[in-house]
Amino acid sequence: MSTHSVSAPQGLGTLHRRLDVLRPLRGPAVPDFLGRVGEVVVLACSSRGGSSMVAELLRYSRELLHFQAETNPFLRLAGLGHPESRTGSDALGSEHAAALEPWARSILAEEMARDAGSAALECDENQLCADMAWRLIVQWPELPLDPLELVETVRRAWRSRPYRRSTGAPAESDEAWCLLAVLKELSGRGLPVDPRYYDLPKEVRRGYPSPATGLRAPGDFLVEEPPFVVARPWRRADLADLRDKPLVVKTPSNAYRLHFLRSLFPQARFRVLHLTRNPAAAVNGLYDGWRHHGFHAHRMEKPLGIHGYVEQHEDNQWWWKFDLPPGWEEYTGAPLAEVCAFQWRSTHEAVLGHLADASVDRMTVRFEDLTASPASRIASFEKLSEWLGISLTGDFRRAVHHGIRPVVATARPREWRWKERAALIEPAIDRKTADTAERLGYGDRSEWR
């Protein structure tokens, strides 16, 4: 495939050439991937609304397909991120899918095809090494990482790990330990990689405490947003999978791209799983995330003046975090809690606008119902499984019944945690935000857990 960097950031052409080297090692792509997908389920949710937890639980089902992480990197590689898309925000419409340049459509199809699949029961070493190298290059696009040399660095780390099990099936955190060894070797070569930018299991990140006041962004040009994910043993979807299994797509900013996704997969049955969470808890989570050392999304051309954020680190003035809704320009000098409320409200207004089309197959799930108790979580996933047309059995059933470790959490989850910031959050819930909350069934503030 010939790669062009038309309308792409400086350095994207070099990045594509590195990824081109890895494609043969990652295996063949399903031809016409975008036209072969039979069903797409978009998990539509605000940032810090619980979508990471729900998506991770759904990954335990063998009857669903997923991408290993979010879709933003694919779009950025195809020149569809902000500002290259020229929409002024994260929004993309059906017209953008229809007008895709051949090179951009090819990149989307090939990269998505090599990432769509499900967790593997056994590890294909060659594929894991190539996948981990691909993700490292995407996570650190400004670093001079040689793709073939990186594959061999990963292979040495994978084979030499002392915790390796003899069964061939990796332990849950084997890939994280492998990644840590790779990062240590790269750091020893003078490359500024840092494990604290990754969402690592607790036992792996011990010894790398998160900084109290945050780090600067991992680079000036980002393709994947931190906290970075760790590549895992993965089974690629084949043609039969694409025909028979729903593809779950999880990225909060896709709330502004629902028409785009509907057009991008022209043959797919299109469904929306709308995950809601009360505004106070979601705003509190967003507030934590903005002040966390990750979640950098967009480097700004003009400095931000967001109060409660830019004072924390001098680099913060240049970084917008999480999704970039239409109208964000009005909030560049607002208090942080108001920015977070704006993001929550904008996401759900965009989803509700799309769902005004009665032809859209949809289901709404409340995050509170998934966290209130094990019984409530189980009942919610029983209904969700029925809607998805999958069985709640095996590993999926065990994960739903017993729960999983927190995913991309900035603090220990607990109900009513937002009350600690009530003096900041309650004034930020303005009339518009309260109206959106009422439309979502959160009119009674006494129930905002």
Buried (B, 14 or more C-beta within 10 A) or exposed (E): EEBBBEBBBEBBEBBBEBBBBBBEBBBEBBEEBBEBBBBBBBBBBBBBBBBBBBBBBBBBBBBBBBBBBBBBBBBBBBBBBBBBBEBEBBBBBBEBBEEBEEBBBBBBBBBBBBBBBBBBEEBBBEBBBBBBBBBBBBBBBBBEBEBEEBBEBBBBBBEEBEEBEEEEEBEEBBBBBBBBBBBEBBEEEEEEBBBBBBBBBEEBBEEBEEEEEBBBBBBBBBBBBBBBBBBBBBBBBEEEBBEEBBBBBBBBBBBBBBBBBBBBBEEBEBBBBBBBBBBBBBBBBBBBBBBBBBBBBBBBEEEBEBBBBBEBBEBBBBBBBBBBBEEBEEBBEBBBBBBBBBBBBBBBBBBBEBBEEEEBEBBBBBBBBBBBEEEBBBBBBEEBBEBBEBEBEEEBBEBBEEBEEBBBBBEEEEEEBBBEBEEBBBEBBEEEBBEBBEEBEBEEEEEBB
